[in-house]
């Protein structure tokens, strides 16, 4: 899972994650990962349109996302 996040960071790709949020609820977010530092993922959250810091240990699933633009 960390390899997928690192690859997405290196290749400027978007990912969708499912993780345990601060309110102990599972949450789904679409992110543009920026940096992995220690046990935290720094990313830009497309869902909230804001920076996000997520503990890697709280992430359950990572999936690459293809963003398509309308012509």
N, CA, C, O and CB atoms as a CASP TS submission, in Angstrom:
PFRMAT TS
TARGET T0000
AUTHOR 0000-0000-0000
METHOD Language model
MODEL 1
PARENT N/A
ATOM      1  N   UNK     1       0.823  -1.188   0.000  1.00  0.00           N
ATOM      2  CA  UNK     1       0.000   0.000   0.000  1.00  0.00           C
ATOM      3  C   UNK     1       0.874   1.262   0.000  1.00  0.00           C
ATOM      4  O   UNK     1       0.574   2.225  -0.705  1.00  0.00           O
ATOM      5  CB  UNK     1      -0.940  -0.008   1.211  1.00  0.00           C
ATOM      6  N   UNK     2       1.954   1.256   0.790  1.00  0.00           N
ATOM      7  CA  UNK     2       2.840   2.420   0.807  1.00  0.00           C
ATOM      8  C   UNK     2       3.520   2.606  -0.541  1.00  0.00           C
ATOM      9  O   UNK     2       3.775   3.735  -0.960  1.00  0.00           O
ATOM     10  CB  UNK     2       3.893   2.278   1.911  1.00  0.00           C
ATOM     11  N   UNK     3       3.815   1.495  -1.225  1.00  0.00           N
ATOM     12  CA  UNK     3       4.419   1.593  -2.559  1.00  0.00           C
ATOM     13  C   UNK     3       3.477   2.293  -3.526  1.00  0.00           C
ATOM     14  O   UNK     3       3.916   3.110  -4.336  1.00  0.00           O
ATOM     15  CB  UNK     3       4.783   0.199  -3.093  1.00  0.00           C
ATOM     16  N   UNK     4       2.179   1.979  -3.450  1.00  0.00           N
ATOM     17  CA  UNK     4       1.191   2.625  -4.321  1.00  0.00           C
ATOM     18  C   UNK     4       1.125   4.125  -4.046  1.00  0.00           C
ATOM     19  O   UNK     4       1.033   4.928  -4.975  1.00  0.00           O
ATOM     20  CB  UNK     4      -0.199   1.989  -4.126  1.00  0.00           C
ATOM     21  N   UNK     5       1.171   4.498  -2.771  1.00  0.00           N
ATOM     22  CA  UNK     5       1.127   5.916  -2.425  1.00  0.00           C
ATOM     23  C   UNK     5       2.391   6.629  -2.889  1.00  0.00           C
ATOM     24  O   UNK     5       2.324   7.753  -3.387  1.00  0.00           O
ATOM     25  CB  UNK     5       0.948   6.093  -0.915  1.00  0.00           C
ATOM     26  N   UNK     6       3.547   5.978  -2.728  1.00  0.00           N
ATOM     27  CA  UNK     6       4.804   6.583  -3.162  1.00  0.00           C
ATOM     28  C   UNK     6       4.835   6.729  -4.680  1.00  0.00           C
ATOM     29  O   UNK     6       5.292   7.750  -5.194  1.00  0.00           O
ATOM     30  CB  UNK     6       6.000   5.744  -2.684  1.00  0.00           C
ATOM     31  N   UNK     7       4.354   5.719  -5.400  1.00  0.00           N
ATOM     32  CA  UNK     7       4.304   5.780  -6.863  1.00  0.00           C
ATOM     33  C   UNK     7       3.400   6.928  -7.310  1.00  0.00           C
ATOM     34  O   UNK     7       3.753   7.682  -8.217  1.00  0.00           O
ATOM     35  CB  UNK     7       3.803   4.437  -7.450  1.00  0.00           C
ATOM     36  N   UNK     8       2.243   7.057  -6.679  1.00  0.00           N
ATOM     37  CA  UNK     8       1.320   8.141  -7.028  1.00  0.00           C
ATOM     38  C   UNK     8       1.948   9.502  -6.739  1.00  0.00           C
ATOM     39  O   UNK     8       1.748  10.454  -7.495  1.00  0.00           O
ATOM     40  CB  UNK     8      -0.003   7.994  -6.253  1.00  0.00           C
ATOM     41  N   UNK     9       2.703   9.595  -5.652  1.00  0.00           N
ATOM     42  CA  UNK     9       3.393  10.837  -5.319  1.00  0.00           C
ATOM     43  C   UNK     9       4.435  11.164  -6.380  1.00  0.00           C
ATOM     44  O   UNK     9       4.495  12.292  -6.870  1.00  0.00           O
ATOM     45  CB  UNK     9       4.052  10.737  -3.933  1.00  0.00           C
ATOM     46  N   UNK    10       5.252  10.183  -6.733  1.00  0.00           N
ATOM     47  CA  UNK    10       6.325  10.391  -7.709  1.00  0.00           C
ATOM     48  C   UNK    10       5.794  10.726  -9.097  1.00  0.00           C
ATOM     49  O   UNK    10       6.395  11.523  -9.817  1.00  0.00           O
ATOM     50  CB  UNK    10       7.200   9.158  -7.787  1.00  0.00           C
ATOM     51  N   UNK    11       4.666  10.120  -9.477  1.00  0.00           N
ATOM     52  CA  UNK    11       4.128  10.286 -10.828  1.00  0.00           C
ATOM     53  C   UNK    11       2.989  11.308 -10.896  1.00  0.00           C
ATOM     54  O   UNK    11       2.336  11.436 -11.932  1.00  0.00           O
ATOM     55  CB  UNK    11       3.640   8.951 -11.349  1.00  0.00           C
ATOM     56  N   UNK    12       2.748  12.033  -9.806  1.00  0.00           N
ATOM     57  CA  UNK    12       1.715  13.077  -9.751  1.00  0.00           C
ATOM     58  C   UNK    12       0.348  12.531 -10.160  1.00  0.00           C
ATOM     59  O   UNK    12      -0.369  13.150 -10.946  1.00  0.00           O
ATOM     60  CB  UNK    12       2.098  14.256 -10.659  1.00  0.00           C
ATOM     61  N   UNK    13      -0.001  11.367  -9.619  1.00  0.00           N
ATOM     62  CA  UNK    13      -1.283  10.734  -9.907  1.00  0.00           C
ATOM     63  C   UNK    13      -2.233  10.929  -8.728  1.00  0.00           C
ATOM     64  O   UNK    13      -1.806  11.177  -7.600  1.00  0.00           O
ATOM     65  CB  UNK    13      -1.094   9.229 -10.213  1.00  0.00           C
ATOM     66  N   UNK    14      -3.517  10.811  -9.009  1.00  0.00           N
ATOM     67  CA  UNK    14      -4.539  10.898  -7.974  1.00  0.00           C
ATOM     68  C   UNK    14      -4.830   9.505  -7.427  1.00  0.00           C
ATOM     69  O   UNK    14      -4.705   8.507  -8.138  1.00  0.00           O
ATOM     70  CB  UNK    14      -5.831  11.550  -8.526  1.00  0.00           C
ATOM     71  N   UNK    15      -5.218   9.453  -6.156  1.00  0.00           N
ATOM     72  CA  UNK    15      -5.603   8.190  -5.536  1.00  0.00           C
ATOM     73  C   UNK    15      -6.897   8.395  -4.763  1.00  0.00           C
ATOM     74  O   UNK    15      -7.250   9.513  -4.387  1.00  0.00           O
ATOM     75  CB  UNK    15      -4.480   7.655  -4.603  1.00  0.00           C
ATOM     76  N   UNK    16      -7.584   7.302  -4.540  1.00  0.00           N
ATOM     77  CA  UNK    16      -8.747   7.309  -3.654  1.00  0.00           C
ATOM     78  C   UNK    16      -8.393   6.397  -2.491  1.00  0.00           C
ATOM     79  O   UNK    16      -7.920   5.278  -2.689  1.00  0.00           O
ATOM     80  CB  UNK    16     -10.074   6.834  -4.396  1.00  0.00           C
ATOM     81  N   UNK    17      -8.622   6.878  -1.284  1.00  0.00           N
ATOM     82  CA  UNK    17      -8.300   6.080  -0.105  1.00  0.00           C
ATOM     83  C   UNK    17      -9.545   5.889   0.750  1.00  0.00           C
ATOM     84  O   UNK    17     -10.479   6.689   0.720  1.00  0.00           O
ATOM     85  CB  UNK    17      -7.178   6.747   0.717  1.00  0.00           C
ATOM     86  N   UNK    18      -9.524   4.812   1.503  1.00  0.00           N
ATOM     87  CA  UNK    18     -10.500   4.589   2.568  1.00  0.00           C
ATOM     88  C   UNK    18      -9.680   4.516   3.848  1.00  0.00           C
ATOM     89  O   UNK    18      -8.733   3.736   3.942  1.00  0.00           O
ATOM     90  CB  UNK    18     -11.375   3.265   2.332  1.00  0.00           C
ATOM     91  N   UNK    19     -10.043   5.323   4.827  1.00  0.00           N
ATOM     92  CA  UNK    19      -9.254   5.383   6.054  1.00  0.00           C
ATOM     93  C   UNK    19     -10.151   5.636   7.254  1.00  0.00           C
ATOM     94  O   UNK    19     -11.321   5.993   7.119  1.00  0.00           O
ATOM     95  CB  UNK    19      -8.182   6.472   5.955  1.00  0.00           C
ATOM     96  N   UNK    20      -9.573   5.443   8.420  1.00  0.00           N
ATOM     97  CA  UNK    20     -10.266   5.693   9.676  1.00  0.00           C
ATOM     98  C   UNK    20     -10.035   7.145  10.059  1.00  0.00           C
ATOM     99  O   UNK    20      -8.908   7.538  10.362  1.00  0.00           O
ATOM    100  CB  UNK    20      -9.778   4.727  10.802  1.00  0.00           C
ATOM    101  N   UNK    21     -11.093   7.940  10.046  1.00  0.00           N
ATOM    102  CA  UNK    21     -10.994   9.362  10.346  1.00  0.00           C
ATOM    103  C   UNK    21     -10.884   9.632  11.837  1.00  0.00           C
ATOM    104  O   UNK    21     -10.958   8.717  12.657  1.00  0.00           O
ATOM    105  CB  UNK    21     -12.185  10.091   9.785  1.00  0.00           C
ATOM    106  N   UNK    22     -10.708  10.899  12.173  1.00  0.00           N
ATOM    107  CA  UNK    22     -10.541  11.284  13.576  1.00  0.00           C
ATOM    108  C   UNK    22     -11.798  11.038  14.403  1.00  0.00           C
ATOM    109  O   UNK    22     -11.731  10.963  15.630  1.00  0.00           O
ATOM    110  CB  UNK    22     -10.154  12.745  13.667  1.00  0.00           C
ATOM    111  N   UNK    23     -12.945  10.913  13.733  1.00  0.00           N
ATOM    112  CA  UNK    23     -14.199  10.647  14.444  1.00  0.00           C
ATOM    113  C   UNK    23     -14.501   9.151  14.530  1.00  0.00           C
ATOM    114  O   UNK    23     -15.626   8.766  14.849  1.00  0.00           O
ATOM    115  CB  UNK    23     -15.354  11.368  13.755  1.00  0.00           C
ATOM    116  N   UNK    24     -13.505   8.304  14.249  1.00  0.00           N
ATOM    117  CA  UNK    24     -13.612   6.834  14.275  1.00  0.00           C
ATOM    118  C   UNK    24     -14.596   6.291  13.246  1.00  0.00           C
ATOM    119  O   UNK    24     -15.121   5.190  13.413  1.00  0.00           O
ATOM    120  CB  UNK    24     -14.032   6.371  15.655  1.00  0.00           C
ATOM    121  N   UNK    25     -14.846   7.040  12.199  1.00  0.00           N
ATOM    122  CA  UNK    25     -15.692   6.603  11.088  1.00  0.00           C
ATOM    123  C   UNK    25     -14.798   6.337   9.879  1.00  0.00           C
ATOM    124  O   UNK    25     -13.795   7.023   9.679  1.00  0.00           O
ATOM    125  CB  UNK    25     -16.793   7.675  10.752  1.00  0.00           C
ATOM    126  N   UNK    26     -15.165   5.334   9.073  1.00  0.00           N
ATOM    127  CA  UNK    26     -14.422   5.131   7.834  1.00  0.00           C
ATOM    128  C   UNK    26     -14.824   6.225   6.851  1.00  0.00           C
ATOM    129  O   UNK    26     -15.994   6.585   6.730  1.00  0.00           O
ATOM    130  CB  UNK    26     -14.689   3.709   7.236  1.00  0.00           C
ATOM    131  N   UNK    27     -13.826   6.734   6.161  1.00  0.00           N
ATOM    132  CA  UNK    27     -14.009   7.866   5.263  1.00  0.00           C
ATOM    133  C   UNK    27     -13.330   7.566   3.942  1.00  0.00           C
ATOM    134  O   UNK    27     -12.294   6.902   3.903  1.00  0.00           O
ATOM    135  CB  UNK    27     -13.451   9.169   5.883  1.00  0.00           C
ATOM    136  N   UNK    28     -13.919   8.060   2.852  1.00  0.00           N
ATOM    137  CA  UNK    28     -13.339   7.909   1.515  1.00  0.00           C
ATOM    138  C   UNK    28     -12.976   9.301   1.009  1.00  0.00           C
ATOM    139  O   UNK    28     -13.785  10.227   1.070  1.00  0.00           O
ATOM    140  CB  UNK    28     -14.335   7.182   0.527  1.00  0.00           C
ATOM    141  N   UNK    29     -11.742   9.435   0.505  1.00  0.00           N
ATOM    142  CA  UNK    29     -11.299  10.714  -0.041  1.00  0.00           C
ATOM    143  C   UNK    29     -10.536  10.482  -1.333  1.00  0.00           C
ATOM    144  O   UNK    29      -9.862   9.466  -1.502  1.00  0.00           O
ATOM    145  CB  UNK    29     -10.425  11.475   0.975  1.00  0.00           C
ATOM    146  N   UNK    30     -10.653  11.440  -2.240  1.00  0.00           N
ATOM    147  CA  UNK    30      -9.833  11.454  -3.446  1.00  0.00           C
ATOM    148  C   UNK    30      -8.748  12.489  -3.217  1.00  0.00           C
ATOM    149  O   UNK    30      -9.030  13.645  -2.902  1.00  0.00           O
ATOM    150  CB  UNK    30     -10.682  11.775  -4.741  1.00  0.00           C
ATOM    151  N   UNK    31      -7.494  12.056  -3.379  1.00  0.00           N
ATOM    152  CA  UNK    31      -6.350  12.886  -3.020  1.00  0.00           C
ATOM    153  C   UNK    31      -5.341  12.996  -4.149  1.00  0.00           C
ATOM    154  O   UNK    31      -5.273  12.148  -5.039  1.00  0.00           O
ATOM    155  CB  UNK    31      -5.676  12.333  -1.792  1.00  0.00           C
ATOM    156  N   UNK    32      -4.562  14.065  -4.087  1.00  0.00           N
ATOM    157  CA  UNK    32      -3.342  14.172  -4.868  1.00  0.00           C
ATOM    158  C   UNK    32      -2.212  14.134  -3.840  1.00  0.00           C
ATOM    159  O   UNK    32      -1.945  15.139  -3.183  1.00  0.00           O
ATOM    160  CB  UNK    32      -3.306  15.498  -5.771  1.00  0.00           C
ATOM    161  N   UNK    33      -1.544  12.983  -3.694  1.00  0.00           N
ATOM    162  CA  UNK    33      -0.497  12.886  -2.682  1.00  0.00           C
ATOM    163  C   UNK    33       0.680  13.798  -3.016  1.00  0.00           C
ATOM    164  O   UNK    33       1.107  13.879  -4.168  1.00  0.00           O
ATOM    165  CB  UNK    33      -0.019  11.439  -2.550  1.00  0.00           C
ATOM    166  N   UNK    34       1.194  14.478  -2.006  1.00  0.00           N
ATOM    167  CA  UNK    34       2.297  15.410  -2.199  1.00  0.00           C
ATOM    168  C   UNK    34       3.599  14.891  -1.612  1.00  0.00           C
ATOM    169  O   UNK    34       4.669  15.066  -2.194  1.00  0.00           O
ATOM    170  CB  UNK    34       1.959  16.744  -1.587  1.00  0.00           C
ATOM    171  N   UNK    35       3.498  14.241  -0.436  1.00  0.00           N
ATOM    172  CA  UNK    35       4.718  13.833   0.260  1.00  0.00           C
ATOM    173  C   UNK    35       4.376  12.802   1.331  1.00  0.00           C
ATOM    174  O   UNK    35       3.331  12.877   1.978  1.00  0.00           O
ATOM    175  CB  UNK    35       5.434  15.058   0.891  1.00  0.00           C
ATOM    176  N   UNK    36       5.273  11.849   1.502  1.00  0.00           N
ATOM    177  CA  UNK    36       5.160  10.907   2.612  1.00  0.00           C
ATOM    178  C   UNK    36       6.309  11.223   3.556  1.00  0.00           C
ATOM    179  O   UNK    36       7.480  11.143   3.182  1.00  0.00           O
ATOM    180  CB  UNK    36       5.197   9.396   2.122  1.00  0.00           C
ATOM    181  N   UNK    37       5.956  11.583   4.786  1.00  0.00           N
ATOM    182  CA  UNK    37       6.954  11.932   5.788  1.00  0.00           C
ATOM    183  C   UNK    37       6.710  11.090   7.024  1.00  0.00           C
ATOM    184  O   UNK    37       5.703  11.254   7.714  1.00  0.00           O
ATOM    185  CB  UNK    37       6.909  13.447   6.129  1.00  0.00           C
ATOM    186  N   UNK    38       7.640  10.186   7.299  1.00  0.00           N
ATOM    187  CA  UNK    38       7.479   9.313   8.459  1.00  0.00           C
ATOM    188  C   UNK    38       6.234   8.470   8.325  1.00  0.00           C
ATOM    189  O   UNK    38       6.110   7.681   7.389  1.00  0.00           O
ATOM    190  CB  UNK    38       7.423  10.128   9.743  1.00  0.00           C
ATOM    191  N   UNK    39       5.305   8.630   9.260  1.00  0.00           N
ATOM    192  CA  UNK    39       4.068   7.839   9.242  1.00  0.00           C
ATOM    193  C   UNK    39       2.869   8.653   8.762  1.00  0.00           C
ATOM    194  O   UNK    39       1.727   8.275   9.024  1.00  0.00           O
ATOM    195  CB  UNK    39       3.785   7.283  10.630  1.00  0.00           C
ATOM    196  N   UNK    40       3.110   9.766   8.063  1.00  0.00           N
ATOM    197  CA  UNK    40       2.022  10.632   7.602  1.00  0.00           C
ATOM    198  C   UNK    40       2.078  10.857   6.096  1.00  0.00           C
ATOM    199  O   UNK    40       3.149  10.932   5.494  1.00  0.00           O
ATOM    200  CB  UNK    40       2.072  11.972   8.325  1.00  0.00           C
ATOM    201  N   UNK    41       0.890  10.962   5.510  1.00  0.00           N
ATOM    202  CA  UNK    41       0.739  11.301   4.102  1.00  0.00           C
ATOM    203  C   UNK    41       0.235  12.735   4.025  1.00  0.00           C
ATOM    204  O   UNK    41      -0.820  13.066   4.565  1.00  0.00           O
ATOM    205  CB  UNK    41      -0.236  10.312   3.369  1.00  0.00           C
ATOM    206  N   UNK    42       1.001  13.580   3.347  1.00  0.00           N
ATOM    207  CA  UNK    42       0.568  14.950   3.095  1.00  0.00           C
ATOM    208  C   UNK    42      -0.019  14.957   1.690  1.00  0.00           C
ATOM    209  O   UNK    42       0.625  14.502   0.745  1.00  0.00           O
ATOM    210  CB  UNK    42       1.761  15.994   3.244  1.00  0.00           C
ATOM    211  N   UNK    43      -1.240  15.471   1.549  1.00  0.00           N
ATOM    212  CA  UNK    43      -1.924  15.429   0.257  1.00  0.00           C
ATOM    213  C   UNK    43      -2.867  16.611   0.126  1.00  0.00           C
ATOM    214  O   UNK    43      -3.191  17.289   1.101  1.00  0.00           O
ATOM    215  CB  UNK    43      -2.696  14.108   0.088  1.00  0.00           C
ATOM    216  N   UNK    44      -3.299  16.838  -1.117  1.00  0.00           N
ATOM    217  CA  UNK    44      -4.361  17.804  -1.376  1.00  0.00           C
ATOM    218  C   UNK    44      -5.633  17.009  -1.594  1.00  0.00           C
ATOM    219  O   UNK    44      -5.694  16.166  -2.489  1.00  0.00           O
ATOM    220  CB  UNK    44      -4.033  18.725  -2.612  1.00  0.00           C
ATOM    221  N   UNK    45      -6.644  17.268  -0.789  1.00  0.00           N
ATOM    222  CA  UNK    45      -7.908  16.537  -0.860  1.00  0.00           C
ATOM    223  C   UNK    45      -8.830  17.207  -1.875  1.00  0.00           C
ATOM    224  O   UNK    45      -9.211  18.365  -1.707  1.00  0.00           O
ATOM    225  CB  UNK    45      -8.588  16.469   0.534  1.00  0.00           C
ATOM    226  N   UNK    46      -9.186  16.471  -2.931  1.00  0.00           N
ATOM    227  CA  UNK    46     -10.094  17.000  -3.947  1.00  0.00           C
ATOM    228  C   UNK    46     -11.525  17.064  -3.430  1.00  0.00           C
ATOM    229  O   UNK    46     -12.321  17.877  -3.899  1.00  0.00           O
ATOM    230  CB  UNK    46     -10.033  16.144  -5.212  1.00  0.00           C
ATOM    231  N   UNK    47     -11.852  16.215  -2.473  1.00  0.00           N
ATOM    232  CA  UNK    47     -13.195  16.198  -1.903  1.00  0.00           C
ATOM    233  C   UNK    47     -13.463  17.479  -1.112  1.00  0.00           C
ATOM    234  O   UNK    47     -14.497  18.125  -1.287  1.00  0.00           O
ATOM    235  CB  UNK    47     -13.379  14.966  -1.002  1.00  0.00           C
ATOM    236  N   UNK    48     -12.517  17.836  -0.238  1.00  0.00           N
ATOM    237  CA  UNK    48     -12.687  19.022   0.607  1.00  0.00           C
ATOM    238  C   UNK    48     -12.046  20.274   0.019  1.00  0.00           C
ATOM    239  O   UNK    48     -12.276  21.383   0.501  1.00  0.00           O
ATOM    240  CB  UNK    48     -12.107  18.761   1.971  1.00  0.00           C
ATOM    241  N   UNK    49     -11.235  20.088  -1.034  1.00  0.00           N
ATOM    242  CA  UNK    49     -10.491  21.188  -1.658  1.00  0.00           C
ATOM    243  C   UNK    49      -9.617  21.901  -0.638  1.00  0.00           C
ATOM    244  O   UNK    49      -9.643  23.125  -0.505  1.00  0.00           O
ATOM    245  CB  UNK    49     -11.454  22.186  -2.313  1.00  0.00           C
ATOM    246  N   UNK    50      -8.833  21.080   0.087  1.00  0.00           N
ATOM    247  CA  UNK    50      -7.972  21.609   1.138  1.00  0.00           C
ATOM    248  C   UNK    50      -6.826  20.631   1.388  1.00  0.00           C
ATOM    249  O   UNK    50      -6.930  19.453   1.048  1.00  0.00           O
ATOM    250  CB  UNK    50      -8.779  21.863   2.443  1.00  0.00           C
ATOM    251  N   UNK    51      -5.733  21.115   1.982  1.00  0.00           N
ATOM    252  CA  UNK    51      -4.649  20.205   2.357  1.00  0.00           C
ATOM    253  C   UNK    51      -5.130  19.201   3.397  1.00  0.00           C
ATOM    254  O   UNK    51      -6.036  19.481   4.181  1.00  0.00           O
ATOM    255  CB  UNK    51      -3.441  20.994   2.897  1.00  0.00           C
ATOM    256  N   UNK    52      -4.506  18.026   3.387  1.00  0.00           N
ATOM    257  CA  UNK    52      -4.895  16.968   4.310  1.00  0.00           C
ATOM    258  C   UNK    52      -3.649  16.227   4.777  1.00  0.00           C
ATOM    259  O   UNK    52      -2.734  15.986   3.989  1.00  0.00           O
ATOM    260  CB  UNK    52      -5.901  15.991   3.646  1.00  0.00           C
ATOM    261  N   UNK    53      -3.612  15.870   6.049  1.00  0.00           N
ATOM    262  CA  UNK    53      -2.533  15.076   6.624  1.00  0.00           C
ATOM    263  C   UNK    53      -3.167  13.837   7.231  1.00  0.00           C
ATOM    264  O   UNK    53      -4.024  13.943   8.109  1.00  0.00           O
ATOM    265  CB  UNK    53      -1.711  15.890   7.695  1.00  0.00           C
ATOM    266  N   UNK    54      -2.750  12.657   6.766  1.00  0.00           N
ATOM    267  CA  UNK    54      -3.396  11.411   7.176  1.00  0.00           C
ATOM    268  C   UNK    54      -2.336  10.448   7.696  1.00  0.00           C
ATOM    269  O   UNK    54      -1.297  10.261   7.063  1.00  0.00           O
ATOM    270  CB  UNK    54      -4.188  10.776   5.996  1.00  0.00           C
ATOM    271  N   UNK    55      -2.598   9.839   8.847  1.00  0.00           N
ATOM    272  CA  UNK    55      -1.705   8.817   9.389  1.00  0.00           C
ATOM    273  C   UNK    55      -1.784   7.580   8.497  1.00  0.00           C
ATOM    274  O   UNK    55      -2.870   7.047   8.270  1.00  0.00           O
ATOM    275  CB  UNK    55      -2.077   8.466  10.868  1.00  0.00           C
ATOM    276  N   UNK    56      -0.652   7.128   7.999  1.00  0.00           N
ATOM    277  CA  UNK    56      -0.621   5.986   7.080  1.00  0.00           C
ATOM    278  C   UNK    56      -1.207   4.744   7.735  1.00  0.00           C
ATOM    279  O   UNK    56      -1.829   3.927   7.056  1.00  0.00           O
ATOM    280  CB  UNK    56       0.815   5.706   6.617  1.00  0.00           C
ATOM    281  N   UNK    57      -1.023   4.588   9.028  1.00  0.00           N
ATOM    282  CA  UNK    57      -1.567   3.439   9.740  1.00  0.00           C
ATOM    283  C   UNK    57      -3.084   3.386   9.757  1.00  0.00           C
ATOM    284  O   UNK    57      -3.662   2.329  10.012  1.00  0.00           O
ATOM    285  CB  UNK    57      -1.066   3.439  11.134  1.00  0.00           C
ATOM    286  N   UNK    58      -3.742   4.514   9.488  1.00  0.00           N
ATOM    287  CA  UNK    58      -5.208   4.564   9.468  1.00  0.00           C
ATOM    288  C   UNK    58      -5.794   4.307   8.085  1.00  0.00           C
ATOM    289  O   UNK    58      -7.015   4.280   7.931  1.00  0.00           O
ATOM    290  CB  UNK    58      -5.681   5.906   9.968  1.00  0.00           C
ATOM    291  N   UNK    59      -4.944   4.116   7.074  1.00  0.00           N
ATOM    292  CA  UNK    59      -5.420   3.903   5.707  1.00  0.00           C
ATOM    293  C   UNK    59      -5.658   2.414   5.492  1.00  0.00           C
ATOM    294  O   UNK    59      -4.767   1.595   5.717  1.00  0.00           O
ATOM    295  CB  UNK    59      -4.403   4.457   4.664  1.00  0.00           C
ATOM    296  N   UNK    60      -6.871   2.070   5.052  1.00  0.00           N
ATOM    297  CA  UNK    60      -7.245   0.675   4.806  1.00  0.00           C
ATOM    298  C   UNK    60      -7.046   0.263   3.357  1.00  0.00           C
ATOM    299  O   UNK    60      -6.667  -0.876   3.089  1.00  0.00           O
ATOM    300  CB  UNK    60      -8.683   0.450   5.198  1.00  0.00           C
ATOM    301  N   UNK    61      -7.295   1.171   2.418  1.00  0.00           N
ATOM    302  CA  UNK    61      -7.231   0.829   0.995  1.00  0.00           C
ATOM    303  C   UNK    61      -6.788   2.036   0.183  1.00  0.00           C
ATOM    304  O   UNK    61      -7.104   3.180   0.509  1.00  0.00           O
ATOM    305  CB  UNK    61      -8.597   0.319   0.493  1.00  0.00           C
ATOM    306  N   UNK    62      -6.037   1.746  -0.898  1.00  0.00           N
ATOM    307  CA  UNK    62      -5.573   2.776  -1.827  1.00  0.00           C
ATOM    308  C   UNK    62      -5.883   2.297  -3.231  1.00  0.00           C
ATOM    309  O   UNK    62      -5.627   1.144  -3.577  1.00  0.00           O
ATOM    310  CB  UNK    62      -4.040   3.072  -1.652  1.00  0.00           C
ATOM    311  N   UNK    63      -6.440   3.196  -4.043  1.00  0.00           N
ATOM    312  CA  UNK    63      -6.760   2.842  -5.424  1.00  0.00           C
ATOM    313  C   UNK    63      -6.416   4.025  -6.323  1.00  0.00           C
ATOM    314  O   UNK    63      -6.788   5.157  -6.014  1.00  0.00           O
ATOM    315  CB  UNK    63      -8.264   2.446  -5.572  1.00  0.00           C
ATOM    316  N   UNK    64      -5.704   3.781  -7.446  1.00  0.00           N
ATOM    317  CA  UNK    64      -5.434   4.873  -8.385  1.00  0.00           C
ATOM    318  C   UNK    64      -6.732   5.379  -9.007  1.00  0.00           C
ATOM    319  O   UNK    64      -7.685   4.621  -9.182  1.00  0.00           O
ATOM    320  CB  UNK    64      -4.460   4.411  -9.487  1.00  0.00           C
ATOM    321  N   UNK    65      -6.757   6.658  -9.336  1.00  0.00           N
ATOM    322  CA  UNK    65      -7.946   7.278  -9.920  1.00  0.00           C
ATOM    323  C   UNK    65      -7.556   7.930 -11.240  1.00  0.00           C
ATOM    324  O   UNK    65      -6.506   8.564 -11.346  1.00  0.00           O
ATOM    325  CB  UNK    65      -8.577   8.324  -8.946  1.00  0.00           C
ATOM    326  N   UNK    66      -8.412   7.768 -12.241  1.00  0.00           N
ATOM    327  CA  UNK    66      -8.228   8.453 -13.514  1.00  0.00           C
ATOM    328  C   UNK    66      -9.233   9.592 -13.552  1.00  0.00           C
ATOM    329  O   UNK    66     -10.442   9.366 -13.495  1.00  0.00           O
ATOM    330  CB  UNK    66      -8.411   7.477 -14.740  1.00  0.00           C
ATOM    331  N   UNK    67      -8.731  10.813 -13.649  1.00  0.00           N
ATOM    332  CA  UNK    67      -9.590  11.990 -13.733  1.00  0.00           C
ATOM    333  C   UNK    67      -9.769  12.308 -15.217  1.00  0.00           C
ATOM    334  O   UNK    67      -8.798  12.541 -15.936  1.00  0.00           O
ATOM    335  CB  UNK    67      -8.979  13.221 -12.942  1.00  0.00           C
ATOM    336  N   UNK    68     -10.998  12.313 -15.652  1.00  0.00           N
ATOM    337  CA  UNK    68     -11.283  12.604 -17.058  1.00  0.00           C
ATOM    338  C   UNK    68     -11.877  13.997 -17.168  1.00  0.00           C
ATOM    339  O   UNK    68     -12.722  14.399 -16.369  1.00  0.00           O
ATOM    340  CB  UNK    68     -12.246  11.548 -17.668  1.00  0.00           C
ATOM    341  N   UNK    69     -11.421  14.711 -18.164  1.00  0.00           N
ATOM    342  CA  UNK    69     -11.912  16.063 -18.400  1.00  0.00           C
ATOM    343  C   UNK    69     -12.852  16.059 -19.594  1.00  0.00           C
ATOM    344  O   UNK    69     -12.576  15.420 -20.609  1.00  0.00           O
ATOM    345  CB  UNK    69     -10.741  17.046 -18.631  1.00  0.00           C
ATOM    346  N   UNK    70     -13.949  16.763 -19.470  1.00  0.00           N
ATOM    347  CA  UNK    70     -14.906  16.867 -20.576  1.00  0.00           C
ATOM    348  C   UNK    70     -14.351  17.797 -21.645  1.00  0.00           C
ATOM    349  O   UNK    70     -13.655  18.766 -21.341  1.00  0.00           O
ATOM    350  CB  UNK    70     -16.285  17.378 -20.073  1.00  0.00           C
ATOM    351  N   UNK    71     -14.659  17.499 -22.874  1.00  0.00           N
ATOM    352  CA  UNK    71     -14.184  18.326 -23.990  1.00  0.00           C
ATOM    353  C   UNK    71     -15.290  19.251 -24.419  1.00  0.00           C
ATOM    354  O   UNK    71     -15.110  20.040 -25.346  1.00  0.00           O
ATOM    355  CB  UNK    71     -13.711  17.458 -25.180  1.00  0.00           C
TER
END
